[in-house]
Amino acid sequence: MTEENRVLRERLSAVLGEEIWREAGLGGPAADINQLQIHITELEQETVELRRQLEECQEDLDAARAVNREYMARLNGPPTG
């Protein structure tokens, strides 16, 4: 009876654990791990793309600042001709 009680408690624990996962909107543990791994891969790819875009924006900003400095130097410099 002690062994049967232990086995039943373990099964009950497993069933309740899966039910809690589902009620929390997380799905089952095994299926959820696969979905999370797929989501992580997608997020890593998105991060790479966003970093590339950020670098491009930074280059554009640096170029715009350089042009702005040049124009300001011309405006504030001695008059030409």
N, C-alpha and C positions, 0 to 999 in steps of 0.2 A: 504493500500500500504506500509506503514512503516513496519508493521509486516511481510509482504511478502518479503520485501527487506531484513530484518534482517535474515529471515529463509534462503533465497537464499545465503546470504553472509556466513552464517554458513556452509551450504552444500558445497559451493565453497571452503571454507577454509579447510574443512575436505578432500575433493577430492584432492586439491593441496598438502595438507600435506602428504597424502598417496603416491601421485606421487613422491614427493621429497624423501620420504623414499626409494621407489623402485629404483629411479634413482641413489641414493647414494649407492645402493647395499645392503641396510639394510632390504629389504623386507617390509612387512606390519607391523605396530606396534604390533598388537596382536600376530601374528605368530612369529615375531622376538623375543618377550619376552620369549616365550616358548623355542625357539632355544637357546637363550642366557642362560636360566636356565639350559638346558641340557649341554651346553658347560661349564658352571661354575662347574657343578657337575663333569664332566670329568676332568677338570683342577684341582679340589680339590683332586680327586683320584690320579691323576698323581703327584701332589705335595706330597702327603703322601708317595707314592712309591719312589720318588726321595729323600725325606728326609731319608727314611729307607736305601736306597743305600748309601747316603752320610755318615750315621752313620757307616755302614759297612766299607766304605773306610777309615774313620777316625780311626776305630779300627785297620785296617790293617796297616795304616801309623804309628800309635802309636807303634804297635808291631815291625814293621821294624826299627823304630828309636831306640827302646830298644835294639834290636839285634845289630844294628850299634854301639850304645854306648858301648855295651859289647865287641864287636870286637875291637873297638878303644882302650878300656881300656887294653885289652890283648896285643895289638900291642905296646902300649906306656908303659906298665908295665915292671917290672923286668923280665929278662929271666928266664924261668923255666927249670929245670933239666938237 
